[in-house]
Amino acid sequence: MRLSVAMPTGSTGMKLRFWGKASQFGASDQLLIKASVHGGPFATFDTLRPQDEGLNNDVMSFYGGNVGHGPVSTTWVPATASNVVFEIQSGMDTGLFTIGGSIEVRALIGNPSPVANAGPNQSATDAGGDGVESFTLDGSGSSDPNGSIVSYEWRDGPTLLGNTASVGATLSLGVHNVVLTVTDDGGETASDSAVITVGAVGCVTQADCDDGVFCNGAEVCDPVLDCQPGTAVMTDDGVACTVDSCDEVGNAVVNAVNDANCDNGQFCDGSETCHATLDCQAGTAVPIDDGVGCTDDSCDEVGNVVVNAADDNLCDDGDPCTAGICDSATGCSHVAVEGCAVSVPSADRGGRLLMLLLIGAAAVRELAYARRSARTRGQ
């Protein structure tokens, strides 16, 4: 299929646009887009292949093959504006290509952009061991379809490497994305990049980097940067009262409990302890009861001691002729008050009744005191 087009004056190129659909396209099938200028031989300037456009079962669509895509579109810039004949040639062994609708050709007026070519990606090892390596960057494959390239600019990030088509560059260890920007005689620009990798000479496996030290972590062999330090072994167990450390001899992390880290500085509430997983635990209050009923029991936080103070008043048996004495070890005892005389009631009926009441009251007091002392000793 051929289409003849007369290029208008001032044209610097053309854009060919059409709808197409390919059925049962094989992996080796292709569609050739050719052009002949001024009756010259046909030259292929674009090739459509299934691996370029993608396959969908046994049907392959070139953009316009279904609603979800646009038409086939390709741009070609001839050397000069002239009469051009387009040819679409099928290179299919098994498939069928159908062109639907109109074929559109648009003239390109003005200056088309140049094409930048930064050359292939490169890699090298730091043979000198000085951390840098030299490369030649070649952008001579760059071109301009209707003029010439007038300037070149090579950059590694913000660093300018050179302003010629081919430059020598010394790069440090690591991966560098080198960008070439070209400008044509019409002021149009284009860019391309090449990845330049500088690797260190040294390690091959992780074992090559092992320094034999456990606590600083496992060293890593980087194919570009050589041996890299490891990450220090984590020692913190999240328990505040343990002392965390790394044992280089035993190649182990140690989290030792330390009761001193839990001490709240108080004597009377007991000694706090450190638990390996539960952290600080409260102590048991200091026992203050001495089992003696007539002592006042307390804890002295200032002196850090238990106080059991004897109190004679707790030994009063209600008898005015006896004195109660408290011994902090043995408890209460009673001694007769010297010279004490208690008047004896008269022998009449009222006097005898009063005497009985006094004797009964004394017996009740003695019984109450005996019960209290027994209860105290049983505590």
C-alpha positions in Angstrom: 0.0 0.0 0.0 1.5 3.4 -1.1 0.5 7.0 -0.5 2.1 10.0 -2.4 2.4 13.3 -0.5 3.6 16.7 -1.7 5.4 18.4 1.1 4.6 22.1 1.5 7.3 24.8 1.4 9.0 25.2 4.7 8.3 21.7 5.9 11.0 20.2 8.0 9.4 16.8 8.6 6.1 14.9 8.5 3.9 12.8 10.9 2.1 9.8 9.6 -1.1 8.7 11.4 -3.5 5.8 10.7 -5.7 3.2 12.3 -4.7 -0.4 12.2 -5.4 -3.8 13.6 -3.5 -7.1 13.3 -5.0 -10.5 13.8 -3.1 -13.7 14.7 0.2 -11.8 14.8 3.2 -14.1 15.2 6.4 -13.3 17.1 8.3 -12.9 13.8 5.6 -10.8 12.1 6.2 -7.1 11.5 4.9 -4.1 9.6 7.4 -1.9 7.8 6.8 1.9 7.3 8.9 3.1 4.3 9.4 6.3 2.4 10.8 7.3 -1.0 12.0 10.9 -1.6 11.9 12.3 -5.2 11.4 8.9 -6.7 14.4 7.4 -4.9 14.6 4.0 -3.3 12.2 3.2 -0.4 13.9 3.3 3.0 12.4 1.8 6.1 12.1 4.5 8.9 9.8 2.6 11.4 9.0 -1.1 12.1 6.0 -2.2 14.1 6.4 -5.6 15.9 4.2 -7.5 18.3 6.9 -7.5 21.0 6.8 -3.7 20.7 3.1 -3.2 20.9 2.0 -6.3 23.0 -0.2 -9.3 22.2 -3.7 -10.1 23.3 -4.3 -13.8 22.8 -4.2 -14.2 19.0 -5.1 -10.6 18.2 -2.6 -7.7 18.3 -3.7 -4.1 18.2 -1.6 -1.2 17.0 -3.0 1.5 19.3 -6.1 2.0 17.1 -7.1 -1.6 17.1 -9.7 -1.0 19.7 -11.5 1.9 21.5 -9.1 1.9 24.4 -6.1 3.0 22.2 -5.2 5.7 19.8 -4.0 5.4 16.2 -0.6 4.3 15.0 1.5 7.4 15.0 5.1 7.8 13.8 7.3 10.8 12.9 9.9 11.0 10.1 12.1 13.9 9.1 13.5 13.8 5.5 16.7 15.5 4.6 14.9 18.2 2.6 11.3 19.1 2.0 10.2 17.3 -1.2 7.7 14.9 -2.8 7.5 11.8 -0.6 5.8 8.5 -1.3 4.9 6.4 1.8 4.7 2.6 1.6 3.3 0.3 4.3 4.7 -3.2 3.8 3.5 -6.3 5.6 6.2 -8.6 6.8 3.9 -11.3 8.2 4.0 -15.0 7.8 0.8 -15.9 9.7 -1.0 -12.7 10.5 -3.4 -10.2 8.8 -3.1 -6.5 9.2 -6.0 -4.2 8.4 -5.9 -0.4 8.0 -9.3 1.2 8.8 -10.4 4.8 8.2 -8.3 7.5 6.7 -4.5 7.9 6.6 -3.4 11.3 7.9 -0.1 13.0 7.0 0.8 16.3 8.7 3.8 18.5 7.7 6.1 19.5 10.6 7.0 23.1 10.4 9.9 24.5 12.5 12.9 23.0 14.2 12.6 19.4 15.4 14.5 18.5 18.6 17.9 16.8 18.4 18.6 13.3 19.6 21.0 12.9 22.6 23.0 9.7 23.0 25.1 9.4 26.1 26.5 6.0 25.1 26.2 2.7 26.9 26.2 2.1 30.6 29.7 1.4 32.0 31.2 -0.2 35.0 34.7 -0.8 36.4 36.5 -1.8 39.6 38.8 0.5 41.5 42.0 -1.2 40.3 44.2 1.3 42.1 42.4 1.1 45.4 42.3 4.9 45.6 38.5 5.2 45.6 38.2 6.5 42.0 38.2 5.3 38.5 38.5 7.0 35.0 36.0 6.6 32.2 35.5 8.0 28.7 32.0 9.3 28.0 31.1 9.4 24.3 28.2 11.4 23.0 29.2 11.3 19.4 26.1 9.2 18.6 23.9 12.2 19.2 22.3 13.8 16.1 20.1 16.5 14.8 17.6 15.6 12.0 17.7 18.9 10.2 20.8 20.6 11.3 23.7 20.2 13.7 24.5 19.9 17.4 26.4 22.9 18.6 27.0 22.1 22.3 27.4 19.2 24.7 27.1 19.3 28.5 27.9 16.3 30.7 26.9 16.3 34.4 27.1 13.9 37.3 24.3 15.4 39.5 25.3 19.1 39.9 28.9 18.5 38.9 29.9 19.5 35.4 32.1 16.9 33.8 32.7 18.5 30.3 31.4 20.4 27.3 32.6 18.3 24.4 31.1 15.3 22.5 33.6 13.0 24.2 35.0 13.7 27.7 37.2 11.9 30.2 35.7 11.7 33.7 37.1 10.4 37.1 34.3 9.1 39.3 34.3 7.9 42.9 33.1 4.6 44.3 29.4 4.1 43.8 26.7 4.4 41.1 26.6 7.6 39.0 23.7 8.6 36.7 25.6 10.8 34.1 23.4 13.0 32.0 24.3 14.4 28.6 22.4 17.5 27.3 22.8 18.5 23.6 21.7 21.7 21.9 21.2 22.1 18.2 21.7 25.1 15.9 18.1 26.0 16.3 18.3 26.2 20.1 16.4 22.9 20.7 17.8 20.6 23.4 17.6 16.9 24.3 19.0 14.8 27.1 20.1 11.2 27.6 21.8 9.4 30.5 24.2 6.6 31.2 24.8 4.7 34.4 28.4 4.5 35.4 29.3 2.2 38.3 32.7 2.2 40.1 33.2 -0.9 42.3 35.8 -1.6 45.0 38.4 -4.3 44.7 38.3 -6.5 47.8 35.6 -8.7 49.2 33.8 -11.5 47.4 31.8 -13.0 50.2 30.5 -11.8 53.6 33.2 -13.9 55.2 35.8 -11.7 53.6 34.5 -8.8 55.7 34.1 -10.5 59.1 36.3 -8.8 61.7 35.7 -11.5 64.3 34.0 -9.1 66.7 30.5 -10.2 67.8 29.1 -7.1 69.4 29.6 -4.7 66.5 27.3 -6.8 64.2 27.8 -8.7 61.0 29.9 -6.9 58.3 28.5 -6.8 54.8 30.3 -7.3 51.5 29.0 -4.6 49.0 29.9 -5.4 45.4 30.5 -1.7 44.8 31.6 -0.2 48.1 33.6 -3.2 49.4 33.3 -4.2 53.1 30.7 -2.2 55.0 30.3 -2.1 58.8 27.5 -4.1 60.5 24.8 -2.9 62.8 25.8 -3.2 66.5 24.0 -6.0 68.4 20.9 -4.8 70.2 21.4 -5.1 74.0 18.4 -3.2 75.4 15.8 -5.7 76.6 13.3 -2.9 77.5 13.6 -3.7 81.3 14.7 -0.6 83.1 16.3 -2.3 86.1 18.6 -4.7 84.2 22.1 -3.8 83.3 22.4 -4.5 79.5 25.7 -5.3 77.9 27.4 -7.4 75.2 29.7 -10.2 76.2 32.4 -10.3 73.6 34.0 -13.5 75.1 30.8 -15.5 75.2 29.3 -13.9 72.0 26.1 -13.2 73.8 23.9 -10.3 75.0 23.7 -10.1 78.9 20.8 -8.5 80.7 21.7 -8.8 84.4 19.2 -8.0 87.1 20.2 -5.2 89.5 18.1 -4.7 92.7 19.8 -1.4 93.4 18.1 0.1 90.3 14.8 -0.4 92.1 15.6 0.9 95.5 13.2 3.8 96.4 15.2 4.9 99.4 12.5 4.0 101.9 13.2 1.6 104.7 9.8 0.8 106.1 8.2 -0.5 102.9 10.8 -3.2 102.5 13.4 -4.0 99.8 12.4 -3.6 96.2 13.7 -6.3 93.7 14.5 -6.4 90.0 12.7 -9.0 87.9 14.3 -10.0 84.6 11.1 -9.5 82.6 8.6 -7.8 84.9 11.0 -4.9 85.9 11.0 -3.5 89.5 8.8 -5.3 92.0 7.6 -3.8 95.3 9.1 -5.0 98.6 7.4 -6.5 101.7 6.8 -4.0 104.4 9.1 -4.4 107.5 7.3 -6.3 110.3 6.9 -4.2 113.4 4.7 -6.3 115.8 6.9 -7.8 118.6 4.0 -9.8 120.1 4.2 -7.9 123.4 0.8 -6.4 124.3 2.0 -3.4 126.2 4.4 -2.0 123.6 3.7 0.7 121.0 5.0 -0.7 117.6 6.2 1.6 114.8 8.8 2.0 112.0 11.2 4.9 112.2 11.9 6.0 108.6 14.6 8.5 109.8 16.6 6.0 111.8 15.7 3.0 109.5 14.7 0.9 112.6 11.7 -0.8 114.1 10.6 0.8 117.4 8.8 -1.2 120.1 8.3 1.3 123.0 7.1 0.1 126.4 3.9 1.8 127.6 3.1 1.2 131.4 -0.4 2.6 130.8 -1.3 -0.5 128.8 -0.7 -2.6 132.0 -3.2 -0.8 134.3 -5.4 -3.4 136.0 -7.7 -0.9 137.7 -6.4 -1.7 141.2 -5.3 1.5 142.9 -3.0 -0.5 145.1 -1.0 -2.1 142.3 1.3 -0.5 139.8 1.4 -1.8 136.2 4.9 -2.1 134.7 5.5 -2.9 131.0 8.7 -4.9 130.0 9.4 -4.7 126.3 10.5 -8.3 126.4 8.2 -10.0 128.9 5.1 -7.8 128.9 3.1 -6.5 131.9 3.7 -7.1 135.6 2.0 -5.7 138.7 3.6 -4.7 142.0 1.8 -3.5 145.2 1.8 0.2 145.9 3.6 0.7 149.3 1.4 2.2 152.0 -1.7 1.9 149.9 -4.9 1.3 152.1 -8.3 0.8 150.6 -11.2 1.5 153.0 -13.3 -1.5 153.7 -17.1 -1.0 153.6 -19.2 -1.5 156.7 -20.6 -4.9 157.5 -24.1 -3.9 156.9 -26.0 -5.1 154.0 -25.1 -2.1 151.8 -21.4 -2.4 152.7 -21.3 -6.1 151.9 -23.0 -5.4 148.5 -20.4 -2.7 147.7 -17.6 -5.1 148.6 -19.0 -7.7 146.2 -19.2 -5.1 143.4 -15.6 -4.0 143.9 -14.4 -7.6 143.9 -16.4 -8.4 140.7 -15.1 -5.4 138.9 -11.5 -6.3 139.8 -12.1 -9.8 138.5 -13.6 -8.5 135.2 -10.6 -6.2 134.7 -8.2 -9.1 135.3 -10.0 -11.3 132.9 -10.1 -8.6 130.2 -6.3 -7.9 130.6 -5.6 -11.7 130.5 -7.5 -12.0 127.2 -5.8 -9.0 125.6 -2.4 -10.3 126.6 -3.2 -13.8 125.2 -4.5 -12.2 122.0 -1.3 -10.1 121.6 0.9 -13.1 122.1 -1.0 -15.1 119.5 -0.4 -12.5 116.8 
